[in-house]
Amino acid sequence: MLNKLYRQMMFPESTAFFLIVLVFSSSTGSTEELIKIRETEETKAEGSCVTIPCTYKHGNAKNIKLLWYKDPEYDKELKLFTGTILYSNTVDHPQSPGYSSRVEYITGKAEKDKDRSKCDLKINDLQKTDSGIYTFRFIYSDNSKYMIKALNLTVTDNPCKLNIEPSEMKNSVKENDEFSVHCSTSDSCPSYPEWFLLKPGQEPERVTSARYKITQEKNEGKKNTKLKFNASWQDDNMMLSCRSAETQDSCLFRNITLSVEYEPKTAEATVSHVNIKEGDSVTLSCTSRGRPNVNMSWFKNRTKQTQQAVWILYDVKPENSGEYFCEAENKHGKVKSNRISINVKYGPKDVRVTPAVSISNLKEGDELKLNCSVGGSNPTVHQFNWYLNDSLLHQQTSQLLFISEITPENKGSYHCKANNGIKTAQSNRLQIYVKYSPHQIKIDGGTSVKNGSKVTFICSADANPPPNSYSWKHTSTPESLPLSFSNTTGVLTIDTVTIQHAGTYTCAVTNDIGTSETSINVAVLYAPSKPMLTMKSEGEYGVVSIICTVESSPASNLIVTGPSDFKSMPENKNNISKSDNKVTIYLNVSESDAGVYKCTADNSEGTNHIEEELLYAPKNARVRSEGEQITGHKLTLACNTQSKPPSSYEWKKITNGPLGTEGKSQILHLHSLQTSDSGEYVCIVKNIVGKAESQPIDVKVKLDSLSVFYRAIFPIILLLILIALAIFFLRRKFIKARIHQQIRESQNNSRENLAMAEAADPSRGRTDDFYTTLHSPGPARAQVSSARPVSNTQQVYSEITLPQMKQEREDNGSINYVTLDFKRQQELAKRASDDSSSAIYSRVFKKKKSQNTSESEINDYENVSSACARKLPLTYTGWESDTSEEDEVKYTTVTSAVKPGVKEPRKKSSSCSSTSSEEERTVYSDIKT
């Protein structure tokens, strides 16, 4: 590889240079990999062009020096290459004069290898002096250097070399001016030059139209072809190509570009986009054709804004809205463009939250209205959103926020956002304060407390204004009692917790608005206590339940052990159910299950247990009786025994040997004993374990005295009473008939004569002064007297006070009978007993006779002995029989008063016949005894 490199390098053989190349090659790799140039030899005609291809790999290296040399020579003294430099990218080695207009350096990415760069060199309008050797010089950033030979060029004579007179290209042609151009070649060239029109993307077109005038002529050993035409503004920048018919080498063509001056044509204003929003960048472009180049000016609403073809509006504002146009101008004239309307759309401006009602003293339940106002917007706002403490309020989407009844949850910072499709603008923040009663009450302190420990409960609440008082309340559990606290602060401390402190604690918080409360359930943790082991029968099939209960917190783990191993029992023999602090074991018991059972309870706080003898047969069966064993009475027999599970009872009565069933309850009630209930009673007790029988109790039912009375004596007494009543009524009937007979007889013959005297007091009679004489001449009276022994009969007469009679009374034959009130009967009887032989007469006071009335016409008669009195039924008091030796007639004191219905007395008729007419004239009063 070094030999090849040596051949390519044109430098004298020297050890130093060899070492440099060796070092470079070893450090950078192969030269062929770094620089790719194909060494060639070419022969080109004079006036043609040549391109030398070249690529290199630069990697990340910077400040690489690239040079193209023609015929380089190495100067040993200067230790550098000298020669014609066609191209250089460094000022240290400038380009040689005369090549700048003919040499092109072509660079860029290689087409096939993007990691490599092009370093092509193109030489136009070759001269014969361009013949020579061309090399490429590469100086790396670390000062590594090398040179590679690329082309050995030979330039030959060209008789058909074309030339265009340069003088004809100096000045521009004005629109409508005549333009002419000459293209010449050597007279030795077989043909004249030809003119072609070059249009982008099209094949060259030979100039043949009548618009263009072409003339050919020989002059001074040259063949000239002249093109002449009147230029128009469309001919500006038109390319004309002069070619020789003898070659197709494009490098031998001579091309010129026509420059035509004209005034601006058809200015056009454009905008980069139509939907312009505030903050966007907008580009306004003005295009127009003119030569010399036109000057562009922009106008807004007819006011000149700037002078440039492209106007960029950065960060447009609403005030940039308006009508725009541009104006193109050069020395030949000016023209205005079309008009562009710019409407800058922008988001809402000056968005603010303002209260629509007073918010200075809002209370819970008040109304809240907030307005989201917008200062300006293009387009108008179509969506509003409300936020409370930066959280979106989904139900509030209108410009006005309305809350009919504000709550504590509605307090906080409010702001709104207004959206018009262009932008969303946010308002200021408005703080809303709400006065409300305490809520979100929280009690801290734990819900599980060990027995005997200290606990503190802290009650806190959210309230506005802050709470001013607290109250605590304790609600007990079934295992505890309610407690009362006098604490009025938010902190409740219990120094020593007991089981009674378990339950619900309620904290009530009060402020100026109201009172609210909350509760927590507090469990007191304590070891198992009060264990109980009980048993009960569950039916008639020998099933009992063994129940173990305990009090503890947390709930205890309960284990019951007994004579039987519950875990090894078949499923049909036991069933265990558990709940908090309770376990129930159901057993189909047998005799093997009898014995002592133990229940063990344990929890996180401790352990406890209890032992009980739960299953045994009945024992100590005894019968106790209550009540007298007398007929008609109630007798109760109670059977007492000891057994677990409870026993069933059966009563048997021994009757001549066999037993008869009397009852199946623990107590046997014998209601209304009969003598047939006598006998021996036995109580049979049994349970699922065994049975027992009590000692017989002998019941002997006796007859009571009352029963004897009712059965024997009472019927005799009842019979005697009936006989006595019959005799009494018969006797009474007989006496009544006899008395009636006597009265009828005495009515005809007896008459009571009353001797009346004037008393000092006219309204009251005195016994001392006046006496009433009783005459009984009739036979009836004699019969009564004869019927009773005279010596044993007392006549008791009552004192009578008669009412005053009217003076004008004419008929003194009528009799007034007054009401008799026997109130002094006992007194008179006593007086009679003092002197049985004396008669007591009443004093009778009677109104004085009038002057015209006779003595016989105004007599009043007593109802007992008057001869002409009406027959009255008499009541005989104390008359046991007609033969009684102690019979006496007693008359009580009589107070007379005139009845309203009593008629005035009439004159006495001549006869005392007992006719109905006389009885109608007689008025009798009631008698009260």
MOQUIMO-V160152 format. One record per residue. RES is the residue in three letters. OMEGA is omega in degrees with one decimal (* if undefined). D_LAST is the distance of its C-alpha to the last C-alpha in Angstrom with 2 decimals. Layout:
# MOQUIMO-V160152
RES OMEGA D_LAST
RES OMEGA D_LAST
This chain:
# MOQUIMO-V160152
MET 178.8 182.12
LEU 178.3 183.92
ASN 178.5 187.16
LYS 178.1 185.42
LEU -179.8 183.88
TYR 178.7 187.23
ARG -179.4 188.77
GLN -176.7 186.15
MET 178.6 186.45
MET 176.7 189.47
PHE 179.2 190.32
PRO 179.5 193.17
GLU 179.3 192.74
SER -178.1 191.48
THR -177.8 189.59
ALA -179.3 187.21
PHE 178.2 186.08
PHE 178.8 185.76
LEU 179.2 183.46
ILE -180.0 181.32
VAL 179.3 181.00
LEU 178.4 180.31
VAL -179.3 177.60
PHE -177.9 176.06
SER -179.1 176.20
SER -177.2 174.61
SER -175.9 171.85
THR -179.6 170.89
GLY -177.2 171.81
SER 177.2 174.26
THR 178.2 175.84
GLU 177.6 175.49
GLU -177.9 171.75
LEU -177.2 171.63
ILE 177.4 173.95
LYS 176.5 174.86
ILE 178.1 178.05
ARG -178.8 180.32
GLU -177.8 183.95
THR 172.8 185.87
GLU -178.1 189.12
GLU 176.0 189.04
THR -176.4 191.57
LYS 177.9 190.36
ALA 179.1 192.22
GLU -179.0 192.56
GLY -179.3 189.65
SER -179.2 187.28
CYS 178.9 184.39
VAL 177.3 183.38
THR 179.7 180.05
ILE 180.0 179.98
PRO -177.4 176.68
CYS 172.3 175.11
THR 176.5 171.76
TYR 180.0 170.64
LYS -174.3 167.64
HIS -179.5 166.41
GLY 178.3 163.08
ASN -177.4 161.24
ALA 178.3 164.47
LYS 176.6 164.87
ASN 174.8 167.96
ILE -179.5 170.20
LYS -177.9 173.58
LEU -178.6 175.05
LEU 170.8 178.62
TRP -178.9 181.00
TYR 168.3 184.69
LYS 179.9 187.87
ASP -179.4 190.84
PRO 175.9 189.35
GLU -177.3 191.69
TYR 178.4 190.73
ASP -176.4 192.04
LYS -179.0 192.63
GLU -179.8 192.97
LEU -179.0 189.79
LYS 176.1 188.16
LEU -179.8 186.63
PHE 175.2 187.37
THR 179.4 189.07
GLY 179.4 189.54
THR 179.8 188.11
ILE 179.8 184.34
LEU -179.8 182.89
TYR 176.2 179.24
SER 177.1 177.50
ASN -180.0 173.91
THR -179.6 174.91
VAL 179.6 176.65
ASP 179.8 178.82
HIS -175.7 180.77
PRO 178.9 180.85
GLN 179.4 181.83
SER -178.5 185.51
PRO 174.8 186.49
GLY -178.7 187.03
TYR -174.5 184.36
SER -177.9 181.13
SER -175.8 181.50
ARG -174.3 182.60
VAL 176.0 180.57
GLU 174.4 176.92
TYR -175.1 174.86
ILE -179.3 172.27
THR -177.5 169.26
GLY -179.6 165.77
LYS 175.6 164.09
ALA -174.0 166.22
GLU -174.9 165.21
LYS -178.0 165.17
ASP -174.9 164.23
LYS 179.5 161.52
ASP -178.5 162.18
ARG -179.8 165.68
SER 179.8 166.96
LYS 175.7 169.84
CYS -176.5 172.94
ASP 176.5 175.11
LEU 179.8 178.08
LYS 179.5 179.37
ILE 179.6 182.71
ASN 176.5 183.36
ASP -177.6 186.68
LEU 175.2 188.76
GLN 179.8 192.06
LYS 178.1 195.04
THR -179.8 194.51
ASP 177.8 191.16
SER 179.2 192.96
GLY -178.4 192.23
ILE -178.3 189.89
TYR -178.9 186.18
THR -179.3 184.03
PHE -177.8 180.43
ARG -176.5 179.74
PHE 178.6 176.40
ILE -175.1 175.46
TYR -177.2 172.18
SER 177.5 169.73
ASP 177.5 171.01
ASN 171.9 174.52
SER -171.6 175.50
LYS 169.7 178.17
TYR -177.4 179.91
MET -176.9 181.85
ILE 178.8 182.14
LYS -174.7 184.79
ALA -170.7 183.41
LEU 170.7 186.03
ASN -170.9 189.76
LEU 174.3 190.19
THR -179.5 193.37
VAL -177.1 193.53
THR 178.5 196.27
ASP 179.9 197.81
ASN -178.3 196.00
PRO -177.5 198.17
CYS 177.4 195.11
LYS -174.5 193.17
LEU 177.4 191.12
ASN 174.4 190.66
ILE -176.4 188.61
GLU -178.3 189.90
PRO -176.2 187.52
SER -177.5 188.26
GLU -176.4 186.55
MET -174.4 183.26
LYS -173.9 182.91
ASN 177.2 181.35
SER 179.0 178.30
VAL 177.9 178.69
LYS 179.1 176.79
GLU 178.7 174.96
ASN 174.9 177.42
ASP 177.7 180.46
GLU -179.5 183.30
PHE 177.3 183.30
SER -179.3 186.36
VAL -177.0 186.96
HIS 174.4 190.10
CYS -175.1 190.27
SER 174.9 193.73
THR -177.0 195.39
SER -179.7 198.89
ASP 180.0 201.54
SER 179.1 202.25
CYS -175.3 198.84
PRO -172.3 199.32
SER 176.5 196.48
TYR 175.0 194.86
PRO -179.9 191.42
GLU 179.4 188.44
TRP 178.7 185.15
PHE 173.3 181.74
LEU 179.3 178.25
LEU 178.1 175.68
LYS -177.2 172.05
PRO 177.5 169.27
GLY -178.9 168.53
GLN 176.3 171.42
GLU 177.8 174.96
PRO -177.7 177.67
GLU -179.8 178.69
ARG -178.5 182.33
VAL -178.2 182.72
THR -173.7 184.01
SER -177.5 182.04
ALA -179.4 183.72
ARG -176.3 181.63
TYR 178.5 183.64
LYS -177.5 187.44
ILE 176.6 189.47
THR 179.2 193.18
GLN 179.9 195.49
GLU 174.9 198.74
LYS -178.0 201.19
ASN 173.8 202.02
GLU 175.2 203.80
GLY 178.9 203.60
LYS 174.6 199.93
LYS -176.0 198.05
ASN 172.3 195.29
THR -174.9 192.39
LYS 178.6 190.75
LEU -178.0 187.18
LYS 177.1 186.25
PHE 175.5 183.05
ASN -175.2 180.75
ALA 173.1 177.73
SER -177.1 174.18
TRP 176.6 170.98
GLN -178.9 170.17
ASP 179.9 173.41
ASP -178.7 172.11
ASN 175.0 172.06
MET -177.5 174.00
MET 177.1 176.23
LEU -177.5 179.83
SER 176.7 181.78
CYS -175.1 185.60
ARG 176.6 186.87
SER -179.2 190.14
ALA -175.7 190.67
GLU -176.8 192.55
THR 175.0 189.57
GLN 179.2 185.90
ASP -177.1 185.32
SER 178.4 182.38
CYS 179.6 183.64
LEU 177.3 186.68
PHE 176.5 184.61
ARG -174.5 184.36
ASN 174.5 181.08
ILE 178.3 180.10
THR -176.4 176.78
LEU 177.2 176.95
SER -177.2 175.17
VAL 177.5 174.45
GLU 180.0 172.98
TYR 179.6 170.47
GLU -177.5 167.47
PRO 179.1 163.94
LYS 169.9 162.77
THR 175.2 159.19
ALA -178.1 157.03
GLU 178.2 153.80
ALA 178.9 150.72
THR 178.3 148.35
VAL -173.4 145.23
SER 176.4 144.46
HIS -172.6 140.96
VAL -176.7 138.68
ASN -173.3 135.21
ILE 179.5 135.67
LYS 177.9 132.92
GLU -179.1 132.66
GLY 178.4 134.53
ASP 170.5 136.91
SER -176.0 140.68
VAL 179.0 142.28
THR 174.8 145.99
LEU -176.8 147.61
SER 177.5 151.05
CYS -179.1 153.71
THR 178.5 156.65
SER 177.8 159.73
ARG 178.5 163.44
GLY 175.4 166.15
ARG 1.9 169.31
PRO -174.5 169.72
ASN -175.7 166.28
VAL 172.5 163.58
ASN -177.2 161.18
MET 176.8 157.51
SER -179.1 154.97
TRP -180.0 151.20
PHE 172.9 149.15
LYS -177.9 145.38
ASN 175.4 144.16
ARG 177.2 147.87
THR -177.6 148.15
LYS -176.8 150.72
GLN -177.5 149.14
THR -178.7 151.82
GLN 179.3 155.31
GLN -177.7 155.37
ALA -179.5 155.43
VAL -178.0 152.42
TRP -178.7 149.51
ILE 176.1 146.80
LEU -179.9 143.49
TYR 175.5 141.79
ASP -174.9 138.01
VAL 180.0 137.44
LYS 177.3 134.79
PRO 179.3 132.87
GLU 175.1 135.33
ASN 177.3 138.15
SER 179.4 136.83
GLY -178.9 139.24
GLU -174.9 142.30
TYR 168.4 145.44
PHE -179.9 149.08
CYS 179.7 152.43
GLU 178.9 155.92
ALA -174.4 159.19
GLU 166.8 162.31
ASN -174.1 165.96
LYS -179.0 169.13
HIS 179.6 169.49
GLY 178.9 166.04
LYS -178.1 162.24
VAL 178.7 159.42
LYS -178.3 155.60
SER 171.4 153.38
ASN -177.7 150.29
ARG 179.8 146.96
ILE 177.1 144.28
SER 178.9 140.65
ILE 177.6 138.86
ASN -177.9 135.05
VAL 177.1 133.91
LYS -176.4 130.52
TYR -178.9 128.48
GLY -179.1 125.11
PRO -179.4 122.20
LYS 173.5 122.98
ASP 177.8 120.77
VAL -176.4 117.66
ARG 173.8 114.72
VAL 179.6 110.99
THR 179.1 109.02
PRO 176.5 105.21
ALA 174.4 103.63
VAL 179.4 100.42
SER -179.4 99.82
ILE -175.7 100.07
SER -176.5 99.64
ASN -179.3 95.98
LEU 176.3 95.25
LYS 178.9 91.98
GLU -178.0 90.86
GLY 178.2 89.75
ASP -179.9 92.01
GLU 178.9 94.64
LEU 176.1 98.32
LYS 177.5 101.30
LEU -178.4 104.93
ASN 176.7 108.00
CYS -176.3 111.34
SER -178.1 113.88
VAL -180.0 117.55
GLY -179.4 120.35
GLY -178.1 122.82
SER 176.0 123.60
ASN -0.7 126.21
PRO -178.0 124.87
THR -179.1 121.27
VAL 178.5 118.74
HIS -179.0 117.03
GLN 175.4 115.06
PHE 175.1 112.88
ASN -179.4 111.55
TRP -178.0 109.08
TYR 173.6 109.02
LEU -177.4 106.47
ASN 177.4 108.00
ASP 175.6 111.01
SER -176.7 108.84
LEU 173.6 109.03
LEU -170.1 105.89
HIS -175.7 106.26
GLN -176.5 103.67
GLN -176.9 105.23
THR 178.9 108.41
SER -178.5 108.32
GLN -179.8 109.67
LEU 173.5 106.17
LEU -176.9 104.11
PHE 173.9 100.39
ILE -174.3 97.50
SER 179.6 94.10
GLU -175.4 92.18
ILE -179.9 94.32
THR 177.7 93.54
PRO 179.3 94.98
GLU -179.0 97.39
ASN 178.9 98.90
LYS 175.5 100.18
GLY -175.6 103.88
SER 180.0 107.30
TYR 167.2 107.75
HIS -178.2 111.06
CYS 175.0 112.26
LYS -180.0 115.37
ALA -176.6 116.91
ASN 176.8 119.22
ASN -179.4 121.46
GLY 178.1 123.51
ILE -176.0 126.32
LYS 174.4 124.64
THR -177.7 121.26
ALA -179.0 120.60
GLN -177.7 117.97
SER 170.9 116.02
ASN 178.8 115.08
ARG 179.4 112.08
LEU -178.8 108.80
GLN 179.4 106.29
ILE 177.0 102.64
TYR -178.9 99.97
VAL 174.0 96.34
LYS -174.2 93.39
TYR 176.7 90.94
SER -176.3 88.22
PRO 172.8 89.33
HIS -173.2 90.53
GLN -180.0 92.79
ILE -177.3 90.87
LYS 176.9 92.50
ILE 177.6 91.53
ASP 178.6 94.48
GLY 177.3 94.28
GLY -179.7 94.27
THR 176.8 91.70
SER -175.9 92.45
VAL 178.4 92.14
LYS 177.4 92.74
ASN 179.7 90.00
GLY -179.2 90.69
SER 178.1 93.10
LYS -179.4 92.94
VAL 178.0 92.45
THR 176.4 92.62
PHE -179.9 91.30
ILE -178.9 92.82
CYS 178.6 91.04
SER -177.5 93.26
ALA 173.0 92.74
ASP -177.2 94.63
ALA 175.9 93.01
ASN 1.9 94.10
PRO -177.0 93.37
PRO 179.7 93.44
PRO 177.1 90.19
ASN 176.0 88.48
SER 177.5 85.91
TYR 173.0 85.26
SER -177.3 82.21
TRP 178.1 82.08
LYS -179.6 79.40
HIS 175.3 79.35
THR -171.6 77.61
SER 171.1 77.44
THR 177.5 78.48
PRO -179.4 76.47
GLU -175.7 78.44
SER 179.0 77.92
LEU 178.7 75.33
PRO 178.8 75.38
LEU 178.0 77.14
SER -179.6 76.93
PHE 176.0 79.88
SER -177.6 80.17
ASN 179.2 83.70
THR 177.9 84.32
THR 179.9 88.04
GLY -178.5 89.95
VAL 177.7 90.85
LEU -178.4 88.43
THR 174.5 89.77
ILE -174.2 88.21
ASP -178.9 90.09
THR -177.3 88.91
VAL 174.0 87.76
THR 179.7 85.16
ILE -179.5 83.64
GLN -179.2 80.65
HIS 176.3 83.00
ALA 178.0 83.54
GLY -176.4 81.99
THR 177.7 82.33
TYR -178.5 83.46
THR 176.7 82.78
CYS 177.2 84.65
ALA -176.8 83.31
VAL -175.6 85.88
THR 167.7 85.06
ASN -175.5 87.24
ASP -176.5 86.74
ILE -178.2 86.41
GLY -177.5 83.90
THR 174.8 83.10
SER -177.0 84.28
GLU 174.7 84.11
THR -175.0 85.75
SER 171.1 85.12
ILE 176.6 87.16
ASN -177.2 86.20
VAL 177.3 87.41
ALA 176.8 87.84
VAL -178.5 88.12
LEU 178.5 90.71
TYR -177.5 89.80
ALA 179.8 90.72
PRO 178.3 88.60
SER 178.4 85.43
LYS 177.6 82.30
PRO 179.2 84.00
MET 179.2 81.69
LEU -176.1 82.75
THR -179.7 80.12
MET 175.5 80.12
LYS -179.9 77.88
SER -176.3 78.10
GLU 179.9 78.97
GLY -175.0 78.19
GLU -174.0 78.79
TYR 176.1 82.56
GLY -179.7 83.23
VAL 174.4 83.54
VAL 176.3 82.39
SER 175.3 82.87
ILE -171.8 84.08
ILE 175.5 83.10
CYS 178.0 84.67
THR -178.4 83.37
VAL 173.5 84.41
GLU 179.6 83.90
SER 174.2 87.13
SER 2.5 88.97
PRO -177.8 91.21
ALA -176.4 90.06
SER 170.2 91.37
ASN -174.2 93.56
LEU 177.5 91.59
ILE 179.7 93.34
VAL 176.1 91.49
THR -178.8 93.36
GLY 179.2 92.30
PRO -179.0 93.60
SER 175.2 94.76
ASP -174.6 97.34
PHE -175.5 95.59
LYS -177.5 98.87
SER -179.3 100.52
MET 173.8 97.59
PRO -173.0 98.06
GLU -177.1 96.32
ASN -178.3 93.82
LYS 179.4 92.58
ASN 176.0 91.55
ASN -174.0 90.85
ILE 174.1 90.66
SER -176.6 88.95
LYS 171.0 89.21
SER -178.5 87.53
ASP 176.1 87.32
ASN 178.1 86.56
LYS 173.3 85.46
VAL -179.3 87.27
THR 179.4 85.82
ILE 179.6 87.71
TYR -175.8 86.63
LEU 163.4 87.75
ASN -166.2 87.83
VAL 172.3 87.38
SER -177.8 88.79
GLU -179.7 88.99
SER -179.4 92.07
ASP -178.9 90.03
ALA 177.7 87.85
GLY -175.5 88.55
VAL 178.0 88.57
TYR -178.3 88.82
LYS 176.2 90.06
CYS -179.8 89.56
THR 179.7 92.02
ALA 176.5 91.46
ASP 172.6 94.10
ASN -176.3 94.72
SER -175.6 96.97
GLU 179.4 94.88
GLY -175.3 94.76
THR 175.9 93.81
ASN 179.0 90.82
HIS 177.8 89.86
ILE 177.7 87.17
GLU 179.8 87.34
GLU 171.1 84.62
GLU -168.8 84.53
LEU -174.3 83.15
LEU 171.7 83.83
TYR -176.8 82.95
ALA 178.6 81.29
PRO 178.2 77.75
LYS 178.9 77.52
ASN 178.1 74.98
ALA -178.6 72.54
ARG 179.7 69.31
VAL 179.8 65.94
ARG -178.1 62.74
SER 176.8 59.36
GLU 178.9 55.88
GLY -179.3 52.66
GLU -178.6 51.59
GLN -178.7 53.35
ILE -178.0 50.23
THR 179.5 49.26
GLY 179.7 47.15
HIS 178.6 48.24
LYS 179.5 50.78
LEU -179.7 54.25
THR 175.8 56.79
LEU -179.8 60.47
ALA -178.5 62.64
CYS -179.7 66.40
ASN 179.3 68.31
THR 175.6 72.07
GLN 179.7 74.86
SER 172.5 77.16
LYS 1.3 79.04
PRO -178.5 78.64
PRO -173.5 74.98
SER 167.7 74.43
SER -172.5 72.79
TYR 176.8 70.36
GLU 179.9 69.84
TRP 178.1 67.47
LYS 176.7 68.57
LYS -178.5 66.73
ILE 179.3 68.82
THR 179.2 68.05
ASN 175.4 70.43
GLY -178.5 73.31
PRO -179.5 73.38
LEU 174.7 71.44
GLY -176.9 68.93
THR -178.3 68.20
GLU -178.4 64.65
GLY -178.5 64.92
LYS 175.7 67.37
SER -177.3 65.61
GLN -178.1 65.67
ILE 178.2 62.03
LEU -179.2 60.75
HIS 174.2 57.00
LEU -177.0 55.47
HIS 176.8 51.99
SER -174.7 49.49
LEU 172.6 51.91
GLN 178.9 52.76
THR 179.0 54.73
SER 179.0 57.48
ASP 179.6 57.91
SER 178.8 59.37
GLY 178.9 63.05
GLU -178.5 65.66
TYR -179.4 65.77
VAL 176.6 68.93
CYS 178.2 69.39
ILE -176.4 72.76
VAL 177.6 73.87
LYS 171.7 76.96
ASN -174.1 78.70
ILE 179.9 82.10
VAL -178.4 83.78
GLY 179.9 82.31
LYS 179.2 79.24
ALA -177.9 77.32
GLU -178.2 74.82
SER 172.3 72.06
GLN 179.9 71.41
PRO 174.4 68.99
ILE -175.1 65.42
ASP 178.7 63.63
VAL 178.3 60.12
LYS -175.8 58.13
VAL 179.5 54.69
LYS 176.3 52.23
LEU 178.8 48.96
ASP -176.7 45.88
SER 179.7 43.15
LEU 178.4 40.51
SER 177.4 42.85
VAL 180.0 43.37
PHE -177.2 39.65
TYR -175.2 39.24
ARG -173.2 42.22
ALA -170.3 41.69
ILE -173.2 38.33
PHE 178.5 35.94
PRO 179.3 36.87
ILE 179.5 36.31
ILE -179.4 32.84
LEU 179.6 31.95
LEU 178.8 33.26
LEU 179.0 31.30
ILE -179.7 28.01
LEU 179.1 28.84
ILE -180.0 29.69
ALA 179.4 26.46
LEU -179.8 24.42
ALA 178.8 26.56
ILE -178.5 26.14
PHE -177.4 22.33
PHE 178.7 22.15
LEU 179.3 24.80
ARG -178.9 23.18
ARG 179.8 19.82
LYS 180.0 21.80
PHE -179.5 23.69
ILE -178.2 20.81
LYS 179.8 19.15
ALA 179.3 22.57
ARG -179.8 23.14
ILE 179.0 19.92
HIS 179.2 20.82
GLN 179.8 24.23
GLN -178.2 23.16
ILE 179.2 21.10
ARG -179.7 24.17
GLU -176.3 26.36
SER 179.4 24.33
GLN -177.7 24.16
ASN -169.5 27.90
ASN -173.2 28.38
SER 179.4 25.43
ARG -177.8 24.85
GLU 177.5 23.09
ASN -178.0 25.55
LEU 176.7 24.56
ALA -173.4 27.35
MET 177.3 27.19
ALA -179.7 29.56
GLU 178.5 30.61
ALA 177.5 29.21
ALA 177.4 31.19
ASP -173.3 28.47
PRO -177.1 27.59
SER -174.9 24.36
ARG 177.4 22.90
GLY -179.4 22.91
ARG -177.6 24.39
THR -175.7 23.82
ASP -171.1 27.44
ASP -172.5 28.91
PHE 179.9 26.91
TYR 178.2 25.18
THR -179.8 23.53
THR -179.0 25.18
LEU 178.8 23.35
HIS 177.0 25.88
SER -175.6 25.45
PRO -172.8 28.96
GLY 178.9 28.27
PRO -179.5 29.12
ALA -179.5 25.64
ARG 179.6 24.42
ALA 179.5 27.48
GLN 179.2 26.82
VAL -179.4 23.36
SER 179.8 24.94
SER -179.1 27.83
ALA -177.5 25.78
ARG 173.5 24.46
PRO -175.2 26.74
VAL -174.5 26.58
SER -175.7 27.44
ASN -175.4 24.52
THR 176.6 21.74
GLN 175.7 19.74
GLN -179.2 18.32
VAL 179.0 15.77
TYR -175.6 15.57
SER 174.8 13.71
GLU -173.7 15.76
ILE 173.3 15.76
THR -176.8 17.58
LEU 177.4 18.96
PRO 176.6 20.58
GLN -177.7 24.34
MET -179.6 25.81
LYS -176.9 29.02
GLN -174.7 32.15
GLU -178.5 33.70
ARG -177.1 30.92
GLU -175.0 32.96
ASP 178.7 30.75
ASN 179.2 28.72
GLY -179.9 27.99
SER -177.1 24.99
ILE 174.5 21.41
ASN 176.0 18.84
TYR -174.9 15.22
VAL 178.0 12.95
THR 180.0 9.58
LEU 179.5 7.15
ASP -174.8 5.50
PHE 179.9 4.93
LYS -176.8 7.44
ARG -175.7 10.34
GLN -178.1 9.48
GLN -179.8 12.16
GLU -179.8 14.57
LEU 179.1 14.47
ALA 178.7 14.94
LYS 178.8 17.89
ARG 179.3 19.31
ALA -179.4 19.16
SER 179.2 21.03
ASP -179.3 23.69
ASP -173.4 24.56
SER -176.5 23.47
SER -177.0 25.65
SER 177.1 24.48
ALA -178.8 21.89
ILE 179.7 19.81
TYR 178.4 20.04
SER 172.2 18.60
ARG -176.7 21.04
VAL 176.7 20.96
PHE -177.2 22.91
LYS -179.6 24.46
LYS -179.7 27.06
LYS 177.4 30.54
LYS 171.2 32.15
SER -176.0 34.80
GLN -173.8 38.33
ASN -175.4 38.43
THR -179.4 35.23
SER -176.2 35.12
GLU -176.6 32.60
SER -175.0 31.65
GLU -175.3 30.95
ILE 179.0 28.14
ASN 171.3 25.77
ASP -175.6 22.00
TYR 175.6 20.15
GLU -173.0 16.77
ASN -177.3 15.18
VAL -169.9 15.42
SER -179.8 19.15
SER -177.7 20.83
ALA -177.0 23.94
CYS 179.7 24.07
ALA 175.9 20.46
ARG 178.7 19.74
LYS -179.5 18.76
LEU 173.3 15.14
PRO -176.8 13.68
LEU 176.0 11.85
THR -178.1 9.55
TYR -177.1 11.26
THR 176.7 10.02
GLY 176.8 13.16
TRP 177.7 15.63
GLU 180.0 18.38
SER 179.8 21.05
ASP -174.2 22.40
THR -177.7 24.87
SER -178.7 22.77
GLU -176.1 24.20
GLU -179.2 21.16
ASP 175.4 18.83
GLU 177.0 16.84
VAL -177.0 14.52
LYS 174.1 12.13
TYR -177.8 11.06
THR 177.6 9.48
THR -176.2 11.26
VAL 173.8 11.06
THR -175.4 12.78
SER 175.2 14.54
ALA -177.9 16.45
VAL 177.5 18.84
LYS 178.4 18.20
PRO -176.8 21.39
GLY -177.0 21.56
VAL -179.4 21.27
LYS 175.7 24.64
GLU 179.6 26.51
PRO 178.5 26.39
ARG 177.1 29.36
LYS -179.1 31.65
LYS 176.6 30.55
SER -176.6 32.70
SER -178.3 34.82
SER 178.0 33.09
CYS 178.8 29.54
SER -178.0 30.25
SER -179.6 27.52
THR 179.3 29.31
SER 179.4 28.31
SER 177.6 29.68
GLU -179.5 27.37
GLU 178.4 24.29
GLU 179.5 25.50
ARG -178.4 25.56
THR 179.9 21.96
VAL -179.5 19.34
TYR 176.2 15.65
SER 177.7 13.02
ASP 178.6 9.98
ILE 179.7 6.62
LYS 179.4 3.81
THR * 0.00
